[in-house]
Amino acid sequence: MKIRLIALLPLLVVPFASAQTNVTSAPTTNTHALLIPTNRLDHEYGFREYKFEEPIASCKGLELIEDDPIVKFYSCKDEKLELNGAKLKTVDYGFYKGRLSTVEITSEPAPNGELLMKSMVAAYGPPTKSPHNPNKFYWFGVKVTADFMINDKGVASVDLWSNPMRALRAADSKSPKP
């Protein structure tokens, strides 16, 4: 079984520096300036026709691809594997407690990763660069967090998370088990 890690990101805990990288040409900014440009990220609150917190029963056309006991992942059999010129390899939808909580998008190799980054910047504004990984970038909204990573082959991954669903999962993990 493919192991998926959906970790809580420290929000506003670590100061992020503005920087450029030779991996992408995406401008970056500091965390404090991100809430305004990511308003669209919060407004969309999901990906394509699926909205975060939507129950699996109302998400038509999804097929189970990973039956993890915590988060179940689905793919859409009719998914358009293209996003603003970037060819995509996969788009997976993760459901926690039966409600959409995360979307994982993977691009095809170069130049598609760069095209996906350009699409993200055009849609959500400049990202915050990770202080630990020069190939990782974040967009922090009030309701949604997104991250972008690219490898040396130009394959990019984008993860979108519902912050309320992450908070629910974190609270559940701290609750005593019967």
Phi, psi and omega per residue, in radians:
M1 nan 2.356 3.101
K2 -1.233 2.232 -3.130
I3 -1.561 2.282 3.124
R4 -2.025 2.379 3.128
L5 -1.995 2.028 3.060
I6 -1.986 1.629 -3.035
A7 -1.707 2.634 3.044
L8 -1.310 2.303 3.122
L9 -1.639 2.418 3.090
P10 -1.239 1.969 -3.118
L11 -1.554 2.168 3.072
L12 1.053 0.293 3.132
V13 -1.565 -0.772 -3.119
V14 -1.726 2.191 3.098
P15 -1.191 2.340 3.138
F16 -1.820 2.491 3.137
A17 -1.774 2.605 3.030
S18 -1.304 2.416 -3.129
A19 -2.836 2.802 2.994
Q20 -1.901 2.752 3.093
T21 -2.326 2.677 3.117
N22 -1.432 -0.130 3.121
V23 -1.364 -0.722 3.067
T24 -2.344 2.821 3.122
S25 -1.716 0.321 -3.091
A26 -1.222 2.248 3.017
P27 -1.229 2.632 3.116
T28 -2.149 2.888 -3.122
T29 -2.524 3.096 3.113
N30 -1.544 2.924 -3.022
T31 -1.094 -0.640 -3.050
H32 -1.127 -0.469 -3.111
A33 -1.550 -0.018 -3.000
L34 -1.448 -0.352 -3.030
L35 -1.211 -0.505 3.130
I36 -1.300 -0.927 -3.110
P37 -1.191 -0.357 -3.127
T38 -1.531 0.128 3.079
N39 -0.959 -0.630 3.117
R40 -1.159 -0.664 3.091
L41 -1.026 -0.793 3.109
D42 -1.189 -0.700 -3.117
H43 -1.099 -0.722 3.130
E44 -1.185 -0.676 3.097
Y45 0.734 0.943 3.117
G46 2.703 -2.748 3.127
F47 -2.493 2.197 -3.099
R48 0.959 -2.258 -3.050
E49 -1.460 -0.110 -3.099
Y50 -1.703 2.302 -3.105
K51 -1.912 2.502 3.094
F52 -1.029 2.554 -3.116
E53 1.293 -0.022 3.092
E54 -1.212 2.361 3.132
P55 -1.219 2.581 -3.132
I56 -0.985 -0.609 -3.103
A57 -1.063 -0.482 -3.132
S58 -1.656 0.002 3.131
C59 -1.684 1.628 -3.075
K60 -1.326 2.553 3.039
G61 1.505 0.136 -3.136
L62 -1.645 2.493 3.094
E63 -2.114 2.347 3.137
L64 -1.135 2.238 3.097
I65 -2.065 -0.350 3.107
E66 -2.593 2.016 -3.084
D67 -1.694 1.126 3.110
D68 -1.287 2.518 -3.113
P69 -1.145 -0.378 -3.110
I70 -1.759 -0.944 3.137
V71 -2.143 2.164 3.109
K72 -1.695 2.300 -3.105
F73 -1.862 2.434 -3.125
Y74 -2.250 2.732 2.962
S75 -2.198 2.756 3.125
C76 -1.682 2.154 -3.073
K77 -1.109 -0.429 -3.137
D78 -1.881 0.391 -3.095
E79 -1.063 2.329 3.037
K80 -1.403 1.945 -3.068
L81 -1.556 0.992 3.090
E82 -2.705 2.449 3.112
L83 -2.485 1.876 3.120
N84 0.871 0.782 3.092
G85 1.627 -0.245 3.119
A86 -1.560 2.231 3.071
K87 -1.393 2.312 -3.110
L88 -1.858 2.547 3.061
K89 -1.569 -0.789 -3.130
T90 -2.536 2.693 2.917
V91 -2.374 1.999 -3.105
D92 -2.047 2.471 -3.109
Y93 -1.974 2.145 -3.129
G94 -1.785 2.306 -3.117
F95 -2.045 2.188 3.051
Y96 -1.905 2.229 -3.100
K97 0.921 0.633 3.054
G98 1.388 0.120 -3.130
R99 -2.173 2.503 -3.107
L100 -1.064 2.164 -3.107
S101 -2.168 -0.432 -3.108
T102 -2.613 2.646 3.034
V103 -2.240 2.257 3.134
E104 -2.035 2.150 -3.098
I105 -2.071 2.301 3.091
T106 -2.174 2.322 -3.141
S107 -1.571 2.884 2.912
E108 -1.294 2.930 -3.140
P109 -1.048 3.062 -3.093
A110 -0.796 2.477 0.134
P111 -1.598 0.224 -3.004
N112 -1.177 -0.567 3.085
G113 -1.101 -0.768 3.102
E114 -1.114 -0.709 3.111
L115 -1.114 -0.657 3.112
L116 -1.151 -0.719 3.095
M117 -1.085 -0.777 3.128
K118 -1.064 -0.673 3.104
S119 -1.114 -0.743 3.129
M120 -1.116 -0.787 -3.140
V121 -1.122 -0.740 3.120
A122 -1.093 -0.661 -3.090
A123 -1.398 -0.700 -2.942
Y124 -2.114 0.018 3.130
G125 1.553 -3.101 -3.105
P126 -1.148 2.449 3.132
P127 -1.511 3.003 2.973
T128 -1.696 2.298 3.132
K129 -1.439 2.397 3.089
S130 -1.119 2.403 3.088
P131 -1.326 -0.202 -3.055
H132 -1.900 -0.343 -3.067
N133 -2.445 2.018 -3.079
P134 -1.177 -0.193 -3.126
N135 -1.842 0.245 -3.107
K136 -2.139 2.385 -3.097
F137 -2.360 2.672 -3.111
Y138 -2.253 2.662 2.904
W139 -2.208 2.180 -3.116
F140 -1.938 2.009 2.995
G141 -1.857 3.126 3.092
V142 -1.284 -0.744 -3.087
K143 -1.791 -0.349 -3.061
V144 -2.353 2.456 2.991
T145 -2.083 2.432 3.092
A146 -2.231 2.557 2.972
D147 -2.331 2.753 -3.093
F148 -2.373 2.298 3.028
M149 -2.321 2.589 3.089
I150 -2.359 2.446 3.140
N151 -1.757 -3.108 -3.068
D152 -1.221 -0.214 3.081
K153 -1.658 0.039 3.137
G154 1.424 0.230 3.065
V155 -1.491 2.199 -3.126
A156 -1.922 2.642 2.997
S157 -2.232 2.401 3.089
V158 -2.145 2.284 3.048
D159 -2.085 2.260 3.060
L160 -1.986 2.322 -3.134
W161 -2.235 2.505 2.945
S162 -1.410 2.091 3.129
N163 -1.125 -0.698 3.064
P164 -1.083 -0.656 3.124
M165 -1.226 -0.632 3.067
R166 -1.118 -0.708 3.121
A167 -1.117 -0.709 3.086
L168 -1.068 -0.797 3.140
R169 -1.106 -0.722 3.115
A170 -1.111 -0.745 3.121
A171 -1.120 -0.725 3.124
D172 -1.099 -0.644 -3.112
S173 -1.238 -0.376 3.118
K174 -1.601 -0.276 -3.122
S175 -1.227 2.457 3.084
P176 -1.142 2.425 -3.139
K177 -1.515 2.431 -3.127
P178 -1.183 nan nan
